[in-house]
């Protein structure tokens, strides 16, 4: 049995010894950090003793040498997106992604690139693109997975047919073995290496076993790829180390092969009666030399349609199973001829060439998002324990039929999809891990699945590695002699078993250390079951670590500013999961680590849409704050900013009070006192109150028209700005007779964002009584502030158990939604007008920006739509301690966009967005209503 539960080492001693070498700030063993690194994207949980984030390769070597002296196990981690538990361990986690992410020389003539292990695949692609080159393997996590991690797992991706596995693209490696030997490996191996001499002896003694059991087909990734060490393969140790999962050596640097994309590509979509029949066609498709050949069935497609909307699924060929094929080449005519021959010989029920690049991209997107969506689309949570098995492609159809039967026998469900051209199938399965006996069900299934795959001559891992999920199953696939070779190789490189113990050699049991299986019986699981289940939906695939702000992406703005794991959606979810567990994160909702992780969450709601598993950190943060301060004294900002609508109504109702408050906020000494009282940062400007509420200062005409009610939110009502006047003008010009609500209707947003949920419920109940009668009467209601509208589309249903909430949510509209549905209305001609549009985070993530985008397109204006968050985010950017991050968030997307268009009209419906722009960019943004009202109709 492995040393997964390693003896505790004095981590402080490691820190002291590093300090003597002039190295500080590298080791972190706080509860917060240990909690975040306790899991990767697998279903395993092992709490490390510490995490190291070396800033240079020399620091990494020093850490590794001292860890070895102390007997501290080391697990190397890139992006932490491992589906098999390759990146969790009991001792020290060596995080190479944080700092060891420099790209060295790119040699366009030799078509190579030198990289540190933490370089993100997409970053390497961007650096190589000016030379017309790219790194071939492209996993679905390419926006955040690291090259070092790809080498460790021998990653592939959908285009491995064209570019090979990562091992096929490794030219040279710089590594430190478990025995402490620094090796620089290329085609000429070091002649004086004791490790390599021992390795050569092991290989020479087992040539027959290696030649018969390894390298049998392209996706045989399980175990060590010993075929690369054969004499006829040139004893290529660099390629061999790809896929050894950090159990033999730590990668310090790599030289990788780059490829030139063929100038032309074409996509073919093929439809079949079922997924198994689609898989049967794989050998015929492969005869046409595709670069990619991806398969899926209606189950995944319907998940995407449900989660992303009908527009996310382009027209598909007839059938219930599909294969998407990519052909590339130098001659468009030749590619088209191959495509036609492929269509004719594929045996498909229906098929066509996808001529529209946007449609092709949308189809590949369905496949790319499959893992995350498949994990949350069954009636019970689905897990990645049997994630990426592969069989020779000629057996794929038969394997899929048997695999579906195996699921049925075990009363389990999954959504398979994968790389049909390689015979590799991905699936997330609803193992009952939180139920009594659930771990045994899991073990029984994967043991039978391993036997099934082995029976077809396949590999239990086709690209993600074995990790803790499959290492103990290797005897099903390999002979005792082959397993003995693994042990001898491990002894040559890592005699003390300090590198990623519990993986591949002397493995942990497959049902040991399952994160979900530890939950039953935990106190917070009993008392906060819904919350516990929600935070455990985070699969760890790490989409929040990518720069997702292109287009309308939002997640995760604070991480984009700080690049700290604790400020990512995943990092926060891991801390909340550990809070539920109660072992590392104690004190429940009051834990300092929990509040430290949530402190920089902007409650932007970006993760609610952009996270493939639907994590809604804004909701979780509100619940944590509510539990923490229930019945206790709150921070000053919760009373000042959390009750801001209440203060606004009071100030605008009392004559002269607004002028007095505005004067107070303009006088330097008094301004400091006001900001301190409000818990606001002294560098932050505060908005000016209007002298009278907007509803009392804006005149309505008596003209006839269709009735519509303008819901004037607290911000629009109480602060200066012309949005209300413009809204009235636009609605009247569109043929409506607008009126205001006679009573106040506050959505409770500021109570929600500060975790005062009882107060939010009171506000919502009162507003429901005001709004619902109008909705029930069929009168449309149009709002001004997107974040307030979004409450009815999301939070209200979670806070109130009242069927009228859904009716109000459907009856309250944005201006664009209303105008697009208004018969006969046409937008003004804005041809020649340049717009920079900043969708409010809640608008983009909860309501959707599609109606606004369609309206603006119809105006003829040139529109640049900004992704990301403005950084102010309601009370967040005002509160003391958040100013610097608020500014950095704005600097990521919004401020560069407006700086690049100095003459453009800046469009922002969000009050926070306009406030941030005025303060940081000295740009006066206008609302959509103001844009439309400023032009003749």
C-alpha positions, -999 to 999 in steps of 0.1 A, spaced: 0 0 0 13 35 -9 22 63 15 -8 85 7 -12 93 43 24 103 47 39 111 81 37 148 89 68 167 82 78 200 98 70 223 70 82 252 90 117 236 88 114 236 50 106 273 51 135 281 74 160 262 53 148 279 22 151 312 39 188 305 47 192 301 10 177 335 4 143 321 -7 112 333 10 75 336 3 74 303 -16 58 279 9 22 283 20 7 259 46 -23 280 56 -57 263 60 -70 284 31 -43 272 6 -43 236 17 -81 235 13 -79 249 -23 -53 223 -33 -70 193 -17 -87 184 -49 -81 186 -86 -108 179 -113 -112 144 -101 -134 129 -74 -104 125 -50 -95 145 -20 -61 145 -2 -52 175 19 -15 184 14 8 196 41 18 226 21 19 242 -13 50 256 -30 49 283 -57 85 287 -68 92 319 -89 121 305 -108 134 271 -119 163 275 -94 138 280 -66 119 249 -77 151 228 -76 159 241 -41 124 233 -29 126 198 -43 161 191 -29 150 202 6 118 182 4 138 151 -5 161 157 25 130 160 48 113 130 33 84 151 21 64 137 -8 59 160 -38 31 161 -63 36 185 -92 5 204 -103 -1 226 -134 -36 239 -138 -51 212 -115 -75 200 -142 -66 164 -138 -97 141 -141 -80 111 -125 -65 125 -93 -30 130 -108 -25 164 -91 -34 158 -54 -10 144 -29 -3 141 8 29 161 12 39 191 -8 21 204 -39 45 220 -63 24 246 -82 43 254 -114 15 273 -130 17 304 -108 51 316 -118 70 290 -140 51 301 -171 77 317 -193 81 310 -230 116 309 -242 130 308 -277 106 299 -305 126 286 -334 105 288 -366 131 270 -387 134 240 -364 97 244 -355 104 242 -317 96 262 -286 113 262 -252 88 265 -223 87 263 -186 62 237 -173 35 262 -162 30 277 -197 -6 275 -207 -13 257 -239 -33 286 -253 -5 311 -244 20 290 -264 -4 290 -293 -6 328 -292 32 331 -291 37 306 -320 9 321 -342 30 349 -357 53 323 -371 24 304 -386 30 276 -361 11 259 -332 14 232 -306 -5 203 -320 -23 186 -290 -53 206 -280 -74 193 -251 -107 209 -243 -90 227 -213 -65 243 -237 -73 278 -223 -58 269 -189 -40 235 -190 -2 237 -188 23 222 -211 40 205 -181 6 189 -171 0 178 -207 34 161 -207 27 146 -174 -5 130 -185 4 126 -222 -26 147 -232 -41 145 -266 -73 164 -275 -96 160 -305 -69 166 -331 -44 139 -320 -53 121 -353 -34 149 -371 -8 159 -345 -3 129 -322 -2 127 -284 19 151 -264 46 125 -262 49 127 -300 56 164 -297 83 164 -270 117 171 -283 137 176 -251 131 178 -213 149 193 -184 139 172 -153 149 165 -117 144 129 -108 132 116 -75 167 105 -67 179 142 -71 196 138 -105 192 167 -129 188 154 -165 186 172 -197 171 148 -221 170 149 -259 179 125 -287 214 122 -272 210 109 -237 236 119 -210 262 92 -210 272 95 -173 237 92 -157 233 65 -131 195 67 -135 196 62 -172 222 34 -169 199 16 -145 169 23 -167 187 9 -198 194 -23 -178 157 -27 -168 146 -23 -205 173 -47 -217 160 -74 -193 124 -71 -204 125 -65 -242 99 -93 -249 74 -79 -224 77 -44 -237 75 -53 -273 43 -74 -268 24 -53 -243 31 -17 -251 24 7 -280 -3 -17 -293 -25 12 -305 -25 50 -306 -44 57 -274 -27 32 -250 -19 58 -223 -24 37 -192 8 28 -173 43 37 -184 48 40 -222 78 18 -222 77 13 -260 97 46 -264 126 30 -246 130 1 -271 164 1 -289 145 4 -323 128 35 -309 161 51 -300 157 48 -262 139 81 -262 136 89 -225 121 124 -231 91 108 -249 89 80 -223 85 105 -195 54 119 -211 26 101 -193 45 92 -162 23 116 -142 51 131 -121 59 98 -105 95 96 -118 107 131 -123 97 168 -120 96 187 -153 116 219 -151 115 228 -188 107 214 -222 114 219 -258 83 209 -278 76 205 -315 55 230 -333 35 223 -364 22 245 -392 -16 242 -398 -26 234 -433 -40 266 -449 -74 251 -456 -98 230 -435 -133 217 -439 -158 202 -415 -182 173 -423 -212 165 -400 -224 129 -402 -256 116 -388 -264 80 -377 -293 62 -361 -273 58 -328 -239 66 -313 -228 30 -315 -236 29 -353 -217 62 -356 -187 45 -339 -190 15 -363 -182 40 -391 -149 51 -375 -126 28 -396 -142 39 -428 -138 76 -419 -101 70 -409 -94 60 -445 -97 96 -455 -70 109 -431 -90 132 -409 -74 156 -384 -103 151 -360 -131 127 -357 -154 134 -328 -186 115 -318 -216 123 -296 -253 115 -295 -286 133 -288 -282 132 -251 -253 157 -251 -269 178 -278 -301 182 -258 -281 191 -227 -264 219 -247 -298 230 -261 -313 231 -226 -284 248 -209 -273 272 -236 -305 278 -256 -316 266 -290 -293 290 -307 -263 271 -293 -271 240 -315 -268 246 -353 -287 224 -377 -276 188 -375 -279 158 -399 -308 135 -393 -301 109 -367 -295 104 -330 -257 99 -332 -232 122 -349 -196 123 -360 -179 157 -367 -149 153 -390 -122 177 -399 -101 175 -430 -71 198 -437 -48 203 -466 -31 227 -490 -56 225 -519 -93 234 -513 -104 213 -543 -85 183 -530 -101 187 -495 -135 190 -510 -130 159 -531 -119 140 -500 -150 153 -481 -173 141 -509 -157 107 -509 -159 105 -471 -196 114 -472 -202 87 -498 -182 60 -479 -192 68 -444 -224 48 -443 -242 78 -426 -279 82 -425 -275 119 -434 -245 142 -437 -232 175 -451 -202 197 -454 -204 225 -429 -196 256 -451 -202 283 -424 -171 287 -401 -194 301 -374 -215 269 -376 -185 247 -375 -172 266 -344 -206 261 -327 -205 224 -334 -170 220 -320 -182 241 -290 -208 214 -282 -181 189 -280 -157 211 -260 -183 219 -233 -194 182 -230 -174 173 -199 -188 201 -177 -223 200 -189 -224 162 -187 -215 164 -151 -246 184 -141 -272 173 -165 -283 140 -150 -308 138 -121 -279 131 -98 -243 145 -98 -221 128 -124 -184 121 -117 -153 115 -138 -141 82 -123 -143 63 -155 -134 92 -178 -115 84 -209 -111 47 -217 -100 38 -253 -102 8 -275 -88 2 -310 -112 21 -333 -123 -10 -351 -138 -22 -318 -154 10 -307 -190 3 -317 -190 -30 -300 -174 -16 -269 -200 12 -267 -229 -13 -268 -213 -34 -241 -206 -3 -220 -242 9 -222 -252 -25 -211 -228 -24 -182 -243 10 -171 -277 -5 -172 -267 -36 -151 -254 -13 -124 -284 11 -127 -261 40 -136 -263 66 -162 -238 86 -183 -235 108 -213 -207 94 -235 -189 113 -262 -154 114 -275 -126 110 -300 -141 83 -322 -112 83 -346 -89 73 -317 -114 50 -301 -114 72 -270 -147 77 -251 -153 103 -223 -182 99 -199 -194 112 -166 -214 87 -145 -239 93 -116 -221 71 -91 -241 73 -58 -210 84 -38 -229 103 -11 -252 73 -4 -244 44 19 -224 18 0 -218 43 -29 -181 38 -29 -185 1 -32 -208 6 -62 -182 28 -78 -154 2 -72 -175 -26 -86 -184 -7 -117 -149 4 -126 -134 -30 -120 -160 -45 -145 -154 -16 -169 -116 -23 -167 -122 -59 -176 -144 -49 -205 -118 -25 -219 -90 -51 -215 -111 -76 -233 -112 -54 -264 -74 -48 -262 -79 -13 -250 -65 11 -224 -83 23 -193 -69 58 -200 -68 72 -234 -54 107 -226 -59 117 -189 -36 93 -172 -44 67 -145 -39 88 -114 -58 75 -83 -88 65 -104 -72 37 -124 -37 29 -112 -50 0 -90 -68 -14 -120 -36 -18 -140 -34 -56 -133 -65 -60 -154 -47 -46 -184 -11 -57 -179 7 -89 -169 25 -93 -137 58 -91 -157 48 -57 -171 38 -44 -136 72 -56 -124 89 -35 -150 69 -5 -138 82 -11 -102 118 -14 -115 116 18 -135 101 36 -105 130 24 -83 155 37 -108 141 72 -108 124 76 -74 138 49 -50 122 65 -19 87 68 -35 85 106 -29 71 117 -62 33 115 -65 30 84 -42 -1 63 -46 -1 67 -84 8 40 -110 32 20 -88 21 8 -53 -12 25 -60 -40 36 -37 -73 17 -39 -97 32 -64 -123 38 -38 -99 54 -13 -100 91 -5 -132 99 -25 -142 134 -18 -180 129 -20 -180 97 -1 -167 116 30 -197 139 31 -225 117 47 -226 124 84 -210 158 82 -229 184 103 -232 210 75 -243 183 51 -272 176 74 -282 211 82 -273 228 49 -277 200 24 -288 221 -6 -259 245 -1 -235 216 3 -247 199 -28 -245 232 -48 -208 239 -39 -198 204 -47 -211 208 -83 -177 224 -90 -159 197 -110 -125 215 -109 -121 217 -147 -110 253 -141 -127 273 -169 -126 302 -144 -88 302 -147 -90 310 -184 -94 345 -198 -131 340 -206 -139 377 -212 -137 375 -250 -172 382 -264 -195 384 -235 -176 362 -210 -174 375 -175 -160 347 -152 -139 353 -132 -130 390 -130 -112 390 -96 -90 361 -107 -81 380 -139 -69 408 -117 -50 389 -90 -42 355 -107 -46 340 -72 -63 306 -70 -83 318 -40 -99 345 -62 -111 320 -88 -145 304 -88 -129 270 -84 -107 281 -55 -137 295 -36 -157 264 -43 -130 242 -30 -128 262 2 -166 260 7 -164 222 0 -137 219 28 -159 240 50 -187 214 46 -161 187 53 -150 205 84 -115 189 87 -93 217 74 -117 246 73 -133 247 107 -158 271 124 -182 267 95 -195 299 79 -175 320 104 -142 306 93 -116 333 84 -105 312 55 -139 312 40 -143 350 42 -108 354 28 -117 333 -2 -150 352 -7 -138 387 0 -129 396 -36 -159 379 -52 -176 407 -70 -210 389 -70 -210 395 -108 -229 363 -115 -205 355 -143 -199 320 -131 -236 313 -130 -235 313 -168 -199 308 -178 -191 280 -154 -199 247 -172 -212 232 -139 -233 263 -131 -215 274 -99 -232 306 -87 -207 321 -63 -226 353 -58 -255 333 -43 -231 313 -21 -214 344 -9 -247 359 1 -256 328 20 -223 327 38 -226 364 49 -262 358 60 -252 328 82 -221 346 95 -238 378 106 -273 366 115 -282 382 148 -247 398 150 -233 433 144 -224 437 108 -197 457 90 -206 493 86 -208 490 48 -237 465 52 -258 492 68 -247 521 46 -244 504 12 -267 474 19 -295 498 29 -287 523 2 -322 522 -14 -337 530 19 -313 560 24 -320 572 -11 -357 573 -6 -353 592 27 -329 617 13 -349 625 -19 -381 629 0 -369 655 25 -365 689 8 -330 702 9 -315 670 24 -299 659 -9 -282 692 -13 -268 690 22 -256 654 18 -240 663 -16 -223 693 0 -210 671 29 -195 646 4 -178 675 -15 -161 690 16 -128 672 22 -129 668 59 -166 658 60 -162 636 30 -136 615 49 -160 611 78 -189 601 55 -168 575 37 -154 561 70 -189 558 83 -201 540 52 -171 517 52 -160 531 18 -125 534 5 -113 570 8 -101 569 -29 -136 562 -41 -159 589 -53 -195 587 -41 -225 593 -65 -246 625 -60 -281 622 -48 -309 638 -69 -328 666 -52 -360 649 -60 -369 613 -69 -370 607 -106 -406 596 -105 -416 630 -92 -394 652 -114 -401 635 -148 -433 646 -165 -455 621 -184 -476 632 -214 -513 625 -217 -509 610 -252 -527 578 -261 -509 546 -266 -505 510 -254 -500 510 -216 -466 502 -202 -452 507 -167 -417 520 -161 -402 503 -130 -379 530 -117 -353 512 -95 -338 528 -64 -306 538 -82 -323 555 -111 -348 571 -87 -324 585 -62 -293 595 -80 -285 620 -108 -288 610 -144 -311 612 -173 -320 576 -179 -356 579 -167 -364 609 -189 -350 592 -219 -369 560 -212 -402 580 -212 -393 596 -245 -384 564 -262 -415 546 -251 -437 574 -261 -421 576 -295 -427 538 -299 -464 543 -294 -467 535 -257 -483 555 -229 -459 550 -201 -467 554 -164 -447 549 -132 -455 526 -104 -474 543 -77 -456 524 -49 -420 516 -43 -408 483 -56 -373 474 -45 -358 442 -56 -336 439 -25 -303 436 -45 -282 455 -20 -296 434 8 -287 402 -12 -251 413 -21 -244 421 16 -260 388 28 -290 403 45 -314 377 31 -343 382 55 -343 419 46 -341 409 9 -371 387 13 -391 415 29 -382 438 0 -391 412 -26 -424 403 -9 -435 439 -8 -424 444 -44 -442 413 -55 -475 428 -42 -468 459 -62 -457 443 -95 -478 412 -98 -512 428 -103 -499 447 -133 -483 416 -147 -515 396 -141 -534 423 -160 -511 419 -190 -494 453 -187 -457 450 -196 -432 464 -171 -399 477 -184 -370 483 -161 -339 505 -162 -313 489 -141 -302 454 -154 -290 441 -120 -325 448 -105 -342 431 -134 -319 401 -130 -330 396 -94 -364 386 -107 -348 362 -132 -326 345 -106 -324 354 -69 -361 360 -63 -371 324 -71 -344 312 -47 -355 335 -19 -393 333 -22 -415 302 -25 -442 319 -44 -456 310 -79 -461 347 -86 -423 352 -88 -421 333 -121 -450 354 -135 -432 386 -125 -399 374 -139 -417 368 -173 -435 401 -172 -406 424 -164 -385 433 -195 -355 452 -205 -360 481 -230 -345 461 -258 -367 431 -251 -398 453 -252 -388 472 -283 -378 441 -303 -413 427 -296 -431 459 -304 -449 455 -338 -440 482 -362 -412 498 -342 -380 505 -360 -347 516 -344 -331 549 -355 -305 548 -381 -271 551 -364 -250 544 -394 -216 560 -389 -219 560 -351 -192 541 -332 -204 524 -300 -185 508 -272 -211 487 -252 -204 475 -217 -232 450 -208 -238 449 -171 -225 415 -157 -260 405 -145 -274 415 -178 -250 394 -198 -250 364 -174 -286 362 -162 -309 381 -186 -288 377 -217 -275 404 -240 -290 389 -272 -319 413 -274 -297 443 -270 -272 430 -295 -299 425 -321 -313 460 -316 -279 476 -319 -272 457 -350 -304 469 -365 -294 505 -360 -264 502 -383 -240 514 -357 -205 500 -354 -205 482 -320 -177 469 -299 -191 448 -271 -168 446 -240 -166 414 -221 -157 411 -184 -168 433 -155 -165 470 -149 -150 462 -115 -173 484 -94 -201 458 -91 -224 476 -67 -211 479 -32 -180 458 -40 -158 485 -55 -169 511 -29 -160 490 2 -127 496 19 -101 471 8 -115 465 -27 -104 496 -45 -72 483 -61 -88 451 -73 -118 471 -86 -94 492 -107 -75 462 -120 -107 445 -131 -117 476 -150 -82 477 -166 -86 442 -179 -113 449 -205 -133 480 -200 -108 508 -197 -86 495 -227 -118 493 -248 -129 529 -242 -93 542 -244 -90 526 -279 -121 544 -291 -118 580 -278 -145 593 -301 -170 565 -295 -203 567 -277 -200 545 -246 -231 526 -238 -237 512 -203 -271 505 -188 -256 495 -154 -254 523 -128 -222 508 -115 -207 506 -150 -214 543 -157 -201 553 -123 -168 534 -128 -163 549 -162 -169 584 -151 -144 580 -122 -116 560 -138 -119 570 -175 -136 604 -173 -161 591 -198 -198 598 -195 -216 566 -206 -252 567 -216 -280 542 -213 -297 525 -242 -327 547 -237 -305 578 -239 -289 565 -271 -322 559 -288 -338 592 -275 -309 612 -288 -318 604 -325 -349 613 -345 -373 584 -351 
